[in-house]
Amino acid sequence: MERIVKSGAGWRLGWNPQALEFKGLVGGDDWSIELTEGELDDFCRLLDQLSQTISQMADELMDGERIACEAESDLLWMQVQGFPESYTVEFILNQGRRGEGKWSVEAVPSLVPAAKMLKIF
């Protein structure tokens, strides 16, 4: 299996199964950080959970009401913030080296489905 790098406006995701320690990559236009396989798995799982949660909350919110939802694993913390149809995503690594990142509302609509499909071949 070969290295995969997917990118779109304002985001990048990568997977390199041959790498010894840091098999994943997440980034924006002008930043990136390599992740362990566990960190990447948690990133993709938590992003999916948060995107589903904010979508499900749409019927509960008043017009123009913003929301913030967060989720955490032992490896990282994530938050989505904004409106169900337009929100930002940010994360902070919890263990080992430290790092954090954030994606704009313009990047998120294509980032979320790409994260679901990153390791599916």
C-alpha beads as a LAMMPS data file, in Angstrom:
LAMMPS data file: protein, C-alpha beads

121 atoms
120 bonds

1 atom types
1 bond types

-500.0 500.0 xlo xhi
-500.0 500.0 ylo yhi
-500.0 500.0 zlo zhi

Masses

1 110.0

Atoms # bond

1 1 1 0.000 0.000 0.000
2 1 1 1.323 3.417 -0.920
3 1 1 1.244 6.805 0.729
4 1 1 -1.950 8.823 0.217
5 1 1 -2.281 12.590 0.459
6 1 1 -5.670 14.200 -0.085
7 1 1 -6.139 17.938 -0.181
8 1 1 -8.701 20.592 -0.827
9 1 1 -9.214 24.289 -0.275
10 1 1 -7.688 24.926 3.145
11 1 1 -6.961 21.340 4.207
12 1 1 -4.647 18.338 3.733
13 1 1 -4.869 14.763 5.034
14 1 1 -2.303 12.043 4.588
15 1 1 -1.765 8.376 5.333
16 1 1 1.532 6.505 5.001
17 1 1 1.207 2.911 6.228
18 1 1 4.949 2.346 5.678
19 1 1 6.028 5.045 8.167
20 1 1 7.502 3.798 11.430
21 1 1 5.819 6.155 13.908
22 1 1 3.918 9.020 12.285
23 1 1 1.648 7.443 9.696
24 1 1 -0.881 10.282 9.465
25 1 1 -0.819 13.909 8.434
26 1 1 -3.327 16.703 8.995
27 1 1 -2.871 20.257 7.849
28 1 1 -4.134 23.483 6.391
29 1 1 -2.803 25.763 3.697
30 1 1 0.186 26.905 5.732
31 1 1 0.614 24.351 8.522
32 1 1 0.702 20.585 9.068
33 1 1 1.477 18.047 11.754
34 1 1 2.197 14.356 11.508
35 1 1 0.093 12.021 13.661
36 1 1 0.534 8.496 14.942
37 1 1 -1.906 5.925 13.585
38 1 1 -3.889 6.071 16.846
39 1 1 -4.054 9.875 16.724
40 1 1 -5.214 9.807 13.104
41 1 1 -7.840 7.155 13.865
42 1 1 -9.154 9.222 16.788
43 1 1 -9.081 12.382 14.668
44 1 1 -11.208 10.784 11.942
45 1 1 -13.599 9.137 14.427
46 1 1 -14.118 12.259 16.549
47 1 1 -14.528 14.484 13.485
48 1 1 -17.252 12.172 12.185
49 1 1 -19.003 12.101 15.580
50 1 1 -18.876 15.878 15.939
51 1 1 -20.090 16.549 12.399
52 1 1 -23.033 14.193 12.970
53 1 1 -23.811 15.788 16.336
54 1 1 -23.842 19.352 15.028
55 1 1 -26.066 18.278 12.107
56 1 1 -28.501 16.543 14.475
57 1 1 -28.672 19.671 16.641
58 1 1 -29.997 21.781 13.749
59 1 1 -33.649 21.170 14.659
60 1 1 -33.018 22.111 18.300
61 1 1 -31.438 25.505 17.597
62 1 1 -33.118 28.830 17.051
63 1 1 -32.454 30.639 13.768
64 1 1 -29.011 32.228 13.902
65 1 1 -27.985 30.355 17.062
66 1 1 -24.349 29.213 17.148
67 1 1 -23.211 26.029 18.861
68 1 1 -19.955 24.508 20.063
69 1 1 -19.553 20.758 20.507
70 1 1 -16.408 19.061 21.727
71 1 1 -15.175 15.513 22.071
72 1 1 -12.001 14.040 23.460
73 1 1 -9.991 10.838 23.527
74 1 1 -6.826 10.094 25.463
75 1 1 -4.883 11.276 22.416
76 1 1 -6.651 14.447 21.300
77 1 1 -9.366 17.013 21.909
78 1 1 -11.608 18.333 19.138
79 1 1 -14.261 21.007 18.791
80 1 1 -16.683 22.129 16.117
81 1 1 -18.098 25.631 16.462
82 1 1 -20.576 27.634 14.450
83 1 1 -23.842 26.808 12.737
84 1 1 -24.965 23.291 11.707
85 1 1 -24.354 24.141 8.045
86 1 1 -21.210 26.243 8.572
87 1 1 -18.679 25.533 11.321
88 1 1 -14.988 25.468 12.148
89 1 1 -13.036 22.453 13.395
90 1 1 -10.073 22.571 15.756
91 1 1 -7.991 19.992 17.589
92 1 1 -5.262 19.798 20.229
93 1 1 -2.958 16.813 20.746
94 1 1 -3.100 15.569 24.353
95 1 1 -0.037 13.348 24.657
96 1 1 3.634 13.316 23.749
97 1 1 4.568 16.223 21.535
98 1 1 2.078 19.058 21.464
99 1 1 0.315 20.479 18.471
100 1 1 -2.942 22.009 17.427
101 1 1 -4.752 23.034 14.292
102 1 1 -7.909 24.651 13.021
103 1 1 -9.877 24.625 9.771
104 1 1 -12.115 27.409 8.499
105 1 1 -15.793 27.094 7.631
106 1 1 -14.779 27.029 3.953
107 1 1 -12.508 23.996 4.427
108 1 1 -14.786 21.827 6.579
109 1 1 -17.407 20.710 3.995
110 1 1 -14.780 18.784 2.015
111 1 1 -12.534 17.896 5.000
112 1 1 -15.212 15.846 6.780
113 1 1 -15.967 13.388 3.934
114 1 1 -12.259 13.123 3.071
115 1 1 -11.469 12.065 6.653
116 1 1 -14.130 9.329 6.424
117 1 1 -12.548 7.931 3.261
118 1 1 -8.830 8.436 3.985
119 1 1 -7.944 4.851 4.868
120 1 1 -10.571 3.144 2.673
121 1 1 -9.087 1.632 -0.466

Bonds

1 1 1 2
2 1 2 3
3 1 3 4
4 1 4 5
5 1 5 6
6 1 6 7
7 1 7 8
8 1 8 9
9 1 9 10
10 1 10 11
11 1 11 12
12 1 12 13
13 1 13 14
14 1 14 15
15 1 15 16
16 1 16 17
17 1 17 18
18 1 18 19
19 1 19 20
20 1 20 21
21 1 21 22
22 1 22 23
23 1 23 24
24 1 24 25
25 1 25 26
26 1 26 27
27 1 27 28
28 1 28 29
29 1 29 30
30 1 30 31
31 1 31 32
32 1 32 33
33 1 33 34
34 1 34 35
35 1 35 36
36 1 36 37
37 1 37 38
38 1 38 39
39 1 39 40
40 1 40 41
41 1 41 42
42 1 42 43
43 1 43 44
44 1 44 45
45 1 45 46
46 1 46 47
47 1 47 48
48 1 48 49
49 1 49 50
50 1 50 51
51 1 51 52
52 1 52 53
53 1 53 54
54 1 54 55
55 1 55 56
56 1 56 57
57 1 57 58
58 1 58 59
59 1 59 60
60 1 60 61
61 1 61 62
62 1 62 63
63 1 63 64
64 1 64 65
65 1 65 66
66 1 66 67
67 1 67 68
68 1 68 69
69 1 69 70
70 1 70 71
71 1 71 72
72 1 72 73
73 1 73 74
74 1 74 75
75 1 75 76
76 1 76 77
77 1 77 78
78 1 78 79
79 1 79 80
80 1 80 81
81 1 81 82
82 1 82 83
83 1 83 84
84 1 84 85
85 1 85 86
86 1 86 87
87 1 87 88
88 1 88 89
89 1 89 90
90 1 90 91
91 1 91 92
92 1 92 93
93 1 93 94
94 1 94 95
95 1 95 96
96 1 96 97
97 1 97 98
98 1 98 99
99 1 99 100
100 1 100 101
101 1 101 102
102 1 102 103
103 1 103 104
104 1 104 105
105 1 105 106
106 1 106 107
107 1 107 108
108 1 108 109
109 1 109 110
110 1 110 111
111 1 111 112
112 1 112 113
113 1 113 114
114 1 114 115
115 1 115 116
116 1 116 117
117 1 117 118
118 1 118 119
119 1 119 120
120 1 120 121
